[in-house]
Amino acid sequence: MPTFHIEMFEGRSVEQKRQLAAALTETTCKVLGVEPQSVDIVFHDVKPENWATAGKLWSDPR
């Protein structure tokens, strides 16, 4: 049972998440030969102040 945890900045719409879930599920089924019911996707919305790259918070000016 494949389970995907998707972490991304908050602000994506429900429709965008719906489309991403459908696309990931379809591709996973094709590649792994599993049924859609076995694919789980968990979205984690992260505030930019809780994510850093190269030692710098994304909420800080770039």
PDB file of N, CA, C and O in Angstrom:
ATOM      1  N   MET A   1       0.844  -1.175   0.000  1.00  0.00           N
ATOM      2  CA  MET A   1       0.000   0.000   0.000  1.00  0.00           C
ATOM      3  C   MET A   1       0.885   1.232   0.000  1.00  0.00           C
ATOM      4  O   MET A   1       1.406   1.604   1.052  1.00  0.00           O
ATOM      5  N   PRO A   2       1.074   1.880  -1.146  1.00  0.00           N
ATOM      6  CA  PRO A   2       1.886   3.091  -1.183  1.00  0.00           C
ATOM      7  C   PRO A   2       1.182   4.250  -0.470  1.00  0.00           C
ATOM      8  O   PRO A   2      -0.012   4.486  -0.652  1.00  0.00           O
ATOM      9  N   THR A   3       1.952   4.952   0.334  1.00  0.00           N
ATOM     10  CA  THR A   3       1.463   6.148   1.011  1.00  0.00           C
ATOM     11  C   THR A   3       2.425   7.286   0.718  1.00  0.00           C
ATOM     12  O   THR A   3       3.628   7.171   0.953  1.00  0.00           O
ATOM     13  N   PHE A   4       1.895   8.372   0.208  1.00  0.00           N
ATOM     14  CA  PHE A   4       2.697   9.551  -0.104  1.00  0.00           C
ATOM     15  C   PHE A   4       2.404  10.641   0.912  1.00  0.00           C
ATOM     16  O   PHE A   4       1.247  10.906   1.238  1.00  0.00           O
ATOM     17  N   HIS A   5       3.452  11.266   1.405  1.00  0.00           N
ATOM     18  CA  HIS A   5       3.324  12.434   2.267  1.00  0.00           C
ATOM     19  C   HIS A   5       3.861  13.621   1.475  1.00  0.00           C
ATOM     20  O   HIS A   5       5.053  13.679   1.173  1.00  0.00           O
ATOM     21  N   ILE A   6       2.998  14.556   1.141  1.00  0.00           N
ATOM     22  CA  ILE A   6       3.353  15.711   0.328  1.00  0.00           C
ATOM     23  C   ILE A   6       3.428  16.924   1.240  1.00  0.00           C
ATOM     24  O   ILE A   6       2.427  17.321   1.837  1.00  0.00           O
ATOM     25  N   GLU A   7       4.605  17.509   1.349  1.00  0.00           N
ATOM     26  CA  GLU A   7       4.786  18.728   2.118  1.00  0.00           C
ATOM     27  C   GLU A   7       4.979  19.883   1.146  1.00  0.00           C
ATOM     28  O   GLU A   7       5.812  19.824   0.241  1.00  0.00           O
ATOM     29  N   MET A   8       4.193  20.930   1.352  1.00  0.00           N
ATOM     30  CA  MET A   8       4.284  22.096   0.483  1.00  0.00           C
ATOM     31  C   MET A   8       3.784  23.309   1.254  1.00  0.00           C
ATOM     32  O   MET A   8       3.091  23.186   2.264  1.00  0.00           O
ATOM     33  N   PHE A   9       4.150  24.473   0.756  1.00  0.00           N
ATOM     34  CA  PHE A   9       3.672  25.683   1.401  1.00  0.00           C
ATOM     35  C   PHE A   9       2.148  25.740   1.359  1.00  0.00           C
ATOM     36  O   PHE A   9       1.516  25.310   0.394  1.00  0.00           O
ATOM     37  N   GLU A  10       1.586  26.276   2.421  1.00  0.00           N
ATOM     38  CA  GLU A  10       0.145  26.444   2.460  1.00  0.00           C
ATOM     39  C   GLU A  10      -0.286  27.399   1.353  1.00  0.00           C
ATOM     40  O   GLU A  10       0.514  28.188   0.851  1.00  0.00           O
ATOM     41  N   GLY A  11      -1.544  27.317   0.986  1.00  0.00           N
ATOM     42  CA  GLY A  11      -2.083  28.235  -0.007  1.00  0.00           C
ATOM     43  C   GLY A  11      -2.598  27.556  -1.257  1.00  0.00           C
ATOM     44  O   GLY A  11      -3.270  28.190  -2.072  1.00  0.00           O
ATOM     45  N   ARG A  12      -2.294  26.268  -1.426  1.00  0.00           N
ATOM     46  CA  ARG A  12      -2.854  25.576  -2.592  1.00  0.00           C
ATOM     47  C   ARG A  12      -4.342  25.360  -2.356  1.00  0.00           C
ATOM     48  O   ARG A  12      -4.774  25.140  -1.224  1.00  0.00           O
ATOM     49  N   SER A  13      -5.105  25.423  -3.406  1.00  0.00           N
ATOM     50  CA  SER A  13      -6.552  25.250  -3.286  1.00  0.00           C
ATOM     51  C   SER A  13      -6.896  23.763  -3.160  1.00  0.00           C
ATOM     52  O   SER A  13      -6.087  22.886  -3.462  1.00  0.00           O
ATOM     53  N   VAL A  14      -8.111  23.519  -2.708  1.00  0.00           N
ATOM     54  CA  VAL A  14      -8.598  22.142  -2.626  1.00  0.00           C
ATOM     55  C   VAL A  14      -8.610  21.527  -4.019  1.00  0.00           C
ATOM     56  O   VAL A  14      -8.290  20.348  -4.172  1.00  0.00           O
ATOM     57  N   GLU A  15      -8.968  22.290  -5.020  1.00  0.00           N
ATOM     58  CA  GLU A  15      -8.998  21.770  -6.397  1.00  0.00           C
ATOM     59  C   GLU A  15      -7.598  21.369  -6.862  1.00  0.00           C
ATOM     60  O   GLU A  15      -7.446  20.340  -7.520  1.00  0.00           O
ATOM     61  N   GLN A  16      -6.585  22.152  -6.539  1.00  0.00           N
ATOM     62  CA  GLN A  16      -5.210  21.790  -6.909  1.00  0.00           C
ATOM     63  C   GLN A  16      -4.795  20.490  -6.227  1.00  0.00           C
ATOM     64  O   GLN A  16      -4.165  19.632  -6.846  1.00  0.00           O
ATOM     65  N   LYS A  17      -5.145  20.349  -4.963  1.00  0.00           N
ATOM     66  CA  LYS A  17      -4.821  19.108  -4.240  1.00  0.00           C
ATOM     67  C   LYS A  17      -5.582  17.928  -4.830  1.00  0.00           C
ATOM     68  O   LYS A  17      -5.041  16.828  -4.945  1.00  0.00           O
ATOM     69  N   ARG A  18      -6.821  18.155  -5.197  1.00  0.00           N
ATOM     70  CA  ARG A  18      -7.636  17.104  -5.815  1.00  0.00           C
ATOM     71  C   ARG A  18      -6.995  16.626  -7.119  1.00  0.00           C
ATOM     72  O   ARG A  18      -6.901  15.424  -7.370  1.00  0.00           O
ATOM     73  N   GLN A  19      -6.556  17.578  -7.945  1.00  0.00           N
ATOM     74  CA  GLN A  19      -5.933  17.225  -9.216  1.00  0.00           C
ATOM     75  C   GLN A  19      -4.609  16.500  -9.011  1.00  0.00           C
ATOM     76  O   GLN A  19      -4.311  15.535  -9.715  1.00  0.00           O
ATOM     77  N   LEU A  20      -3.816  16.963  -8.049  1.00  0.00           N
ATOM     78  CA  LEU A  20      -2.547  16.307  -7.765  1.00  0.00           C
ATOM     79  C   LEU A  20      -2.767  14.892  -7.249  1.00  0.00           C
ATOM     80  O   LEU A  20      -2.065  13.964  -7.653  1.00  0.00           O
ATOM     81  N   ALA A  21      -3.738  14.726  -6.360  1.00  0.00           N
ATOM     82  CA  ALA A  21      -4.047  13.398  -5.834  1.00  0.00           C
ATOM     83  C   ALA A  21      -4.457  12.445  -6.954  1.00  0.00           C
ATOM     84  O   ALA A  21      -4.026  11.292  -6.982  1.00  0.00           O
ATOM     85  N   ALA A  22      -5.277  12.920  -7.862  1.00  0.00           N
ATOM     86  CA  ALA A  22      -5.723  12.084  -8.978  1.00  0.00           C
ATOM     87  C   ALA A  22      -4.553  11.697  -9.882  1.00  0.00           C
ATOM     88  O   ALA A  22      -4.438  10.542 -10.294  1.00  0.00           O
ATOM     89  N   ALA A  23      -3.693  12.655 -10.189  1.00  0.00           N
ATOM     90  CA  ALA A  23      -2.548  12.381 -11.070  1.00  0.00           C
ATOM     91  C   ALA A  23      -1.557  11.421 -10.415  1.00  0.00           C
ATOM     92  O   ALA A  23      -1.066  10.499 -11.067  1.00  0.00           O
ATOM     93  N   LEU A  24      -1.261  11.628  -9.139  1.00  0.00           N
ATOM     94  CA  LEU A  24      -0.341  10.730  -8.441  1.00  0.00           C
ATOM     95  C   LEU A  24      -0.905   9.319  -8.346  1.00  0.00           C
ATOM     96  O   LEU A  24      -0.184   8.338  -8.526  1.00  0.00           O
ATOM     97  N   THR A  25      -2.194   9.228  -8.063  1.00  0.00           N
ATOM     98  CA  THR A  25      -2.829   7.918  -7.960  1.00  0.00           C
ATOM     99  C   THR A  25      -2.794   7.189  -9.291  1.00  0.00           C
ATOM    100  O   THR A  25      -2.455   6.007  -9.349  1.00  0.00           O
ATOM    101  N   GLU A  26      -3.140   7.886 -10.352  1.00  0.00           N
ATOM    102  CA  GLU A  26      -3.146   7.267 -11.684  1.00  0.00           C
ATOM    103  C   GLU A  26      -1.754   6.753 -12.059  1.00  0.00           C
ATOM    104  O   GLU A  26      -1.616   5.625 -12.533  1.00  0.00           O
ATOM    105  N   THR A  27      -0.738   7.567 -11.850  1.00  0.00           N
ATOM    106  CA  THR A  27       0.626   7.166 -12.199  1.00  0.00           C
ATOM    107  C   THR A  27       1.102   6.013 -11.323  1.00  0.00           C
ATOM    108  O   THR A  27       1.739   5.081 -11.814  1.00  0.00           O
ATOM    109  N   THR A  28       0.799   6.072 -10.041  1.00  0.00           N
ATOM    110  CA  THR A  28       1.213   5.001  -9.132  1.00  0.00           C
ATOM    111  C   THR A  28       0.585   3.677  -9.543  1.00  0.00           C
ATOM    112  O   THR A  28       1.253   2.643  -9.530  1.00  0.00           O
ATOM    113  N   CYS A  29      -0.671   3.700  -9.903  1.00  0.00           N
ATOM    114  CA  CYS A  29      -1.351   2.482 -10.333  1.00  0.00           C
ATOM    115  C   CYS A  29      -0.712   1.904 -11.597  1.00  0.00           C
ATOM    116  O   CYS A  29      -0.526   0.692 -11.701  1.00  0.00           O
ATOM    117  N   LYS A  30      -0.381   2.762 -12.546  1.00  0.00           N
ATOM    118  CA  LYS A  30       0.250   2.311 -13.788  1.00  0.00           C
ATOM    119  C   LYS A  30       1.619   1.713 -13.524  1.00  0.00           C
ATOM    120  O   LYS A  30       1.938   0.641 -14.039  1.00  0.00           O
ATOM    121  N   VAL A  31       2.428   2.393 -12.732  1.00  0.00           N
ATOM    122  CA  VAL A  31       3.816   1.977 -12.521  1.00  0.00           C
ATOM    123  C   VAL A  31       3.918   0.769 -11.591  1.00  0.00           C
ATOM    124  O   VAL A  31       4.684  -0.157 -11.856  1.00  0.00           O
ATOM    125  N   LEU A  32       3.153   0.777 -10.512  1.00  0.00           N
ATOM    126  CA  LEU A  32       3.274  -0.285  -9.508  1.00  0.00           C
ATOM    127  C   LEU A  32       2.264  -1.412  -9.675  1.00  0.00           C
ATOM    128  O   LEU A  32       2.373  -2.454  -9.029  1.00  0.00           O
ATOM    129  N   GLY A  33       1.287  -1.199 -10.540  1.00  0.00           N
ATOM    130  CA  GLY A  33       0.286  -2.233 -10.765  1.00  0.00           C
ATOM    131  C   GLY A  33      -0.621  -2.451  -9.564  1.00  0.00           C
ATOM    132  O   GLY A  33      -0.990  -3.586  -9.261  1.00  0.00           O
ATOM    133  N   VAL A  34      -0.983  -1.374  -8.881  1.00  0.00           N
ATOM    134  CA  VAL A  34      -1.872  -1.488  -7.720  1.00  0.00           C
ATOM    135  C   VAL A  34      -3.220  -0.849  -8.050  1.00  0.00           C
ATOM    136  O   VAL A  34      -3.356  -0.122  -9.033  1.00  0.00           O
ATOM    137  N   GLU A  35      -4.198  -1.135  -7.216  1.00  0.00           N
ATOM    138  CA  GLU A  35      -5.527  -0.550  -7.377  1.00  0.00           C
ATOM    139  C   GLU A  35      -5.565   0.832  -6.712  1.00  0.00           C
ATOM    140  O   GLU A  35      -4.847   1.074  -5.742  1.00  0.00           O
ATOM    141  N   PRO A  36      -6.395   1.726  -7.229  1.00  0.00           N
ATOM    142  CA  PRO A  36      -6.474   3.074  -6.653  1.00  0.00           C
ATOM    143  C   PRO A  36      -6.794   3.075  -5.154  1.00  0.00           C
ATOM    144  O   PRO A  36      -6.337   3.956  -4.425  1.00  0.00           O
ATOM    145  N   GLN A  37      -7.566   2.105  -4.698  1.00  0.00           N
ATOM    146  CA  GLN A  37      -7.948   2.044  -3.290  1.00  0.00           C
ATOM    147  C   GLN A  37      -6.758   1.806  -2.370  1.00  0.00           C
ATOM    148  O   GLN A  37      -6.862   2.008  -1.160  1.00  0.00           O
ATOM    149  N   SER A  38      -5.640   1.382  -2.923  1.00  0.00           N
ATOM    150  CA  SER A  38      -4.473   1.099  -2.081  1.00  0.00           C
ATOM    151  C   SER A  38      -3.509   2.281  -2.004  1.00  0.00           C
ATOM    152  O   SER A  38      -2.493   2.203  -1.312  1.00  0.00           O
ATOM    153  N   VAL A  39      -3.811   3.367  -2.699  1.00  0.00           N
ATOM    154  CA  VAL A  39      -2.923   4.528  -2.723  1.00  0.00           C
ATOM    155  C   VAL A  39      -3.447   5.593  -1.756  1.00  0.00           C
ATOM    156  O   VAL A  39      -4.571   6.074  -1.894  1.00  0.00           O
ATOM    157  N   ASP A  40      -2.615   5.950  -0.779  1.00  0.00           N
ATOM    158  CA  ASP A  40      -2.957   7.010   0.173  1.00  0.00           C
ATOM    159  C   ASP A  40      -2.041   8.201  -0.058  1.00  0.00           C
ATOM    160  O   ASP A  40      -0.850   8.041  -0.328  1.00  0.00           O
ATOM    161  N   ILE A  41      -2.609   9.398   0.052  1.00  0.00           N
ATOM    162  CA  ILE A  41      -1.843  10.636  -0.091  1.00  0.00           C
ATOM    163  C   ILE A  41      -2.227  11.547   1.063  1.00  0.00           C
ATOM    164  O   ILE A  41      -3.406  11.813   1.296  1.00  0.00           O
ATOM    165  N   VAL A  42      -1.214  12.023   1.786  1.00  0.00           N
ATOM    166  CA  VAL A  42      -1.440  12.920   2.909  1.00  0.00           C
ATOM    167  C   VAL A  42      -0.772  14.253   2.580  1.00  0.00           C
ATOM    168  O   VAL A  42       0.431  14.308   2.325  1.00  0.00           O
ATOM    169  N   PHE A  43      -1.554  15.312   2.587  1.00  0.00           N
ATOM    170  CA  PHE A  43      -1.018  16.644   2.323  1.00  0.00           C
ATOM    171  C   PHE A  43      -0.691  17.338   3.639  1.00  0.00           C
ATOM    172  O   PHE A  43      -1.510  17.366   4.557  1.00  0.00           O
ATOM    173  N   HIS A  44       0.507  17.894   3.720  1.00  0.00           N
ATOM    174  CA  HIS A  44       0.937  18.663   4.880  1.00  0.00           C
ATOM    175  C   HIS A  44       1.172  20.096   4.405  1.00  0.00           C
ATOM    176  O   HIS A  44       2.118  20.364   3.664  1.00  0.00           O
ATOM    177  N   ASP A  45       0.311  21.008   4.832  1.00  0.00           N
ATOM    178  CA  ASP A  45       0.481  22.421   4.494  1.00  0.00           C
ATOM    179  C   ASP A  45       1.418  23.054   5.523  1.00  0.00           C
ATOM    180  O   ASP A  45       1.171  22.994   6.727  1.00  0.00           O
ATOM    181  N   VAL A  46       2.489  23.658   5.029  1.00  0.00           N
ATOM    182  CA  VAL A  46       3.523  24.211   5.896  1.00  0.00           C
ATOM    183  C   VAL A  46       3.592  25.721   5.699  1.00  0.00           C
ATOM    184  O   VAL A  46       3.595  26.209   4.568  1.00  0.00           O
ATOM    185  N   LYS A  47       3.645  26.448   6.795  1.00  0.00           N
ATOM    186  CA  LYS A  47       3.830  27.891   6.709  1.00  0.00           C
ATOM    187  C   LYS A  47       5.279  28.176   6.336  1.00  0.00           C
ATOM    188  O   LYS A  47       6.175  27.462   6.787  1.00  0.00           O
ATOM    189  N   PRO A  48       5.531  29.194   5.531  1.00  0.00           N
ATOM    190  CA  PRO A  48       6.906  29.500   5.115  1.00  0.00           C
ATOM    191  C   PRO A  48       7.868  29.722   6.287  1.00  0.00           C
ATOM    192  O   PRO A  48       9.063  29.455   6.160  1.00  0.00           O
ATOM    193  N   GLU A  49       7.363  30.205   7.422  1.00  0.00           N
ATOM    194  CA  GLU A  49       8.257  30.409   8.567  1.00  0.00           C
ATOM    195  C   GLU A  49       8.664  29.091   9.239  1.00  0.00           C
ATOM    196  O   GLU A  49       9.506  29.075  10.137  1.00  0.00           O
ATOM    197  N   ASN A  50       8.058  27.995   8.794  1.00  0.00           N
ATOM    198  CA  ASN A  50       8.411  26.682   9.334  1.00  0.00           C
ATOM    199  C   ASN A  50       9.230  25.849   8.348  1.00  0.00           C
ATOM    200  O   ASN A  50       9.358  24.636   8.518  1.00  0.00           O
ATOM    201  N   TRP A  51       9.781  26.490   7.325  1.00  0.00           N
ATOM    202  CA  TRP A  51      10.552  25.776   6.305  1.00  0.00           C
ATOM    203  C   TRP A  51      11.787  26.612   5.997  1.00  0.00           C
ATOM    204  O   TRP A  51      11.689  27.816   5.763  1.00  0.00           O
ATOM    205  N   ALA A  52      12.932  25.973   5.998  1.00  0.00           N
ATOM    206  CA  ALA A  52      14.179  26.666   5.684  1.00  0.00           C
ATOM    207  C   ALA A  52      14.954  25.898   4.630  1.00  0.00           C
ATOM    208  O   ALA A  52      14.919  24.668   4.597  1.00  0.00           O
ATOM    209  N   THR A  53      15.646  26.618   3.778  1.00  0.00           N
ATOM    210  CA  THR A  53      16.546  26.049   2.786  1.00  0.00           C
ATOM    211  C   THR A  53      17.841  26.833   2.856  1.00  0.00           C
ATOM    212  O   THR A  53      17.830  28.063   2.906  1.00  0.00           O
ATOM    213  N   ALA A  54      18.941  26.130   2.858  1.00  0.00           N
ATOM    214  CA  ALA A  54      20.270  26.758   2.921  1.00  0.00           C
ATOM    215  C   ALA A  54      20.393  27.682   4.137  1.00  0.00           C
ATOM    216  O   ALA A  54      21.048  28.723   4.077  1.00  0.00           O
ATOM    217  N   GLY A  55      19.756  27.284   5.235  1.00  0.00           N
ATOM    218  CA  GLY A  55      19.875  28.040   6.472  1.00  0.00           C
ATOM    219  C   GLY A  55      19.027  29.291   6.549  1.00  0.00           C
ATOM    220  O   GLY A  55      19.200  30.104   7.457  1.00  0.00           O
ATOM    221  N   LYS A  56      18.103  29.455   5.597  1.00  0.00           N
ATOM    222  CA  LYS A  56      17.300  30.664   5.571  1.00  0.00           C
ATOM    223  C   LYS A  56      15.807  30.301   5.501  1.00  0.00           C
ATOM    224  O   LYS A  56      15.379  29.502   4.669  1.00  0.00           O
ATOM    225  N   LEU A  57      15.036  30.917   6.403  1.00  0.00           N
ATOM    226  CA  LEU A  57      13.589  30.676   6.382  1.00  0.00           C
ATOM    227  C   LEU A  57      12.986  31.238   5.106  1.00  0.00           C
ATOM    228  O   LEU A  57      13.402  32.286   4.612  1.00  0.00           O
ATOM    229  N   TRP A  58      12.005  30.526   4.586  1.00  0.00           N
ATOM    230  CA  TRP A  58      11.330  30.998   3.385  1.00  0.00           C
ATOM    231  C   TRP A  58      10.506  32.241   3.645  1.00  0.00           C
ATOM    232  O   TRP A  58      10.174  32.967   2.707  1.00  0.00           O
ATOM    233  N   SER A  59      10.173  32.499   4.881  1.00  0.00           N
ATOM    234  CA  SER A  59       9.422  33.715   5.209  1.00  0.00           C
ATOM    235  C   SER A  59      10.323  34.957   5.229  1.00  0.00           C
ATOM    236  O   SER A  59       9.827  36.083   5.215  1.00  0.00           O
ATOM    237  N   ASP A  60      11.636  34.754   5.261  1.00  0.00           N
ATOM    238  CA  ASP A  60      12.568  35.886   5.241  1.00  0.00           C
ATOM    239  C   ASP A  60      12.700  36.426   3.808  1.00  0.00           C
ATOM    240  O   ASP A  60      12.547  35.675   2.845  1.00  0.00           O
ATOM    241  N   PRO A  61      12.980  37.709   3.676  1.00  0.00           N
ATOM    242  CA  PRO A  61      13.154  38.284   2.335  1.00  0.00           C
ATOM    243  C   PRO A  61      14.291  37.554   1.589  1.00  0.00           C
ATOM    244  O   PRO A  61      15.306  37.186   2.179  1.00  0.00           O
ATOM    245  N   ARG A  62      14.094  37.366   0.334  1.00  0.00           N
ATOM    246  CA  ARG A  62      15.089  36.658  -0.490  1.00  0.00           C
ATOM    247  C   ARG A  62      15.875  37.621  -1.317  1.00  0.00           C
ATOM    248  O   ARG A  62      16.756  37.210  -2.071  1.00  0.00           O
TER     249      ARG A  62
END
